[in-house]
Amino acid sequence: MVARLIATRELRGVDRDFFFIPHSNWDAHNKLEWNLNTNLADLDNAINAFSTEMKTEGLWDSTTIIQASDFGRSLKPNGGGGTDHAWGGNYMMIGGAVSGGKIVGKYPEVLTDDGPEILERGRIIPTLSWDEIIAPIAEWAGVSHGSVKEVCPNIDNFPESQRIKASDLFVDFTG
C-alpha cells in the first residue's frame, strides 16, 4: 500500500512522504520465541518487498525506514516464557542513504541488575530520547537545523554533546 501511495507523489504534488505502519502482536508476555520468529519473518518479508519496489522505482536512496516501539522489553524472562514491559528499547534504520552496520548511541556495558543503566528485572534506562533520534532524520528529510526544535520540542532537555548528527546516520549528508 505504501509503495502505491509513493507512486502517486507527483500526482499529489509532494516531494516527501511520511507513513506510519502499525504492526501488533509484539507484546510477548508469553511464547516469546514463537512471537519473535513469526513477527520477525513478517517484518523481513514486508521490508524485502518494499525495498525491492523502491529500488525498482529508483527511490531507494531517498527512502528511510525506521522501526520503533512504544516501549522496550525486560531482559529477564517472566514466568510465562515471555518478557514484561520495560523502558529502554532500540530502533532500526534501513534505507539507501543510511550509513548502516553500526550501533549509534550507548549500548549498556553490563546487562545484569548491577549495571548502571539497568533497573530491577532487566529494565534498561534509555540513554537517548525520541527527539534525539528523530532530529537527525528530520534534518536529512529537509528540516533546517534551526527548525528542528519545532519538530522535536523536547530536544533542549538533553545535552547537545550526546546528540546524533545526521552525518552519523546518512551517507553523504551535507545538510
Secondary structure as GFF3:
##gff-version 3
##sequence-region A 1 175
A	DSSP	alpha_helix	2	7	.	.	.	ID=ss1
A	DSSP	alpha_helix	9	12	.	.	.	ID=ss2
A	DSSP	alpha_helix	32	56	.	.	.	ID=ss3
A	DSSP	three_ten_helix	60	62	.	.	.	ID=ss4
A	DSSP	beta_strand	64	67	.	.	.	ID=ss5
A	DSSP	beta_strand	92	95	.	.	.	ID=ss6
A	DSSP	beta_strand	118	119	.	.	.	ID=ss7
A	DSSP	three_ten_helix	120	122	.	.	.	ID=ss8
A	DSSP	beta_strand	123	124	.	.	.	ID=ss9
A	DSSP	alpha_helix	130	140	.	.	.	ID=ss10
A	DSSP	three_ten_helix	145	147	.	.	.	ID=ss11
A	DSSP	alpha_helix	148	151	.	.	.	ID=ss12
A	DSSP	three_ten_helix	155	157	.	.	.	ID=ss13
A	DSSP	three_ten_helix	160	162	.	.	.	ID=ss14
A	DSSP	alpha_helix	166	169	.	.	.	ID=ss15
###
